[in-house]
């Protein structure tokens, strides 16, 4: 509709995106502390839950804004996709932390440390990349560099997972140790899934840059 070009656009969506990405970065930072088995892990897991609820609120705000805004700064489908993917990333991080606490897993393993380090780096990259979306015409190249690094880290997460699973049951001869190994294997899978969700966000950001360049 030609008239739509002359109507004011609601730019609040970019603020919501920025909030969602910053929230995801905070979730990843807390997850690092949970896996490190610091003091009061239960309190940290509650913090993860609170941040996940904060992410749900941001998602709800975006969808409400979509319902009340005639002209949006990006295609509605793209807004929905980016919002849902950021929310999925947070959900994946929170689920991994909650599962670690529920399973009462012992001293953190090296693969777990590596995977949460990767997730934290991905989250920080997205927290820097998402605010550039509003200025994609000028900052698109920088945003794309962040997205490429998110992809590289996802490949690194794949390698960590494969190596961890290859040796997961080495030396396991007793049932309690087997159960522990199975739980760690499940956690590794959840962490790698979260890395995939970060890559989904990066893919959408890349698509938006190319669409609006």
Number of C-alpha atoms within 10 A of each C-alpha: 4 6 6 11 9 8 10 12 14 16 14 12 20 19 15 19 23 20 18 26 28 20 22 31 23 20 29 27 19 23 28 22 16 25 22 16 18 10 10 9 20 15 11 21 25 14 17 26 19 14 20 24 15 18 27 19 14 20 21 13 14 22 18 11 16 17 9 10 13 12 17 17 14 18 10 12 9 14 20 15 14 22 24 17 18 25 25 21 28 31 22 22 27 27 21 25 28 21 17 22 18 11 12 11 17 12 9 14 13 10 19 22 13 16 27 28 18 24 29 23 18 27 27 20 22 29 22 18 23 26 20 22 21 19 14 22 13 12 16 22 15 13 24 21 14 23 26 16 17 28 20 14 22 24 16 17 26 17 12 20 20 15 12 18 18 10 9 15 15 10 9 13 9 8 9 10 13 16 12 17 18 15 17 24 19 15 20 23 18 20 25 27 19 26 29 22 22 28 25 21 25 28 17 17 25 20 14 19 20 13 10 12 13
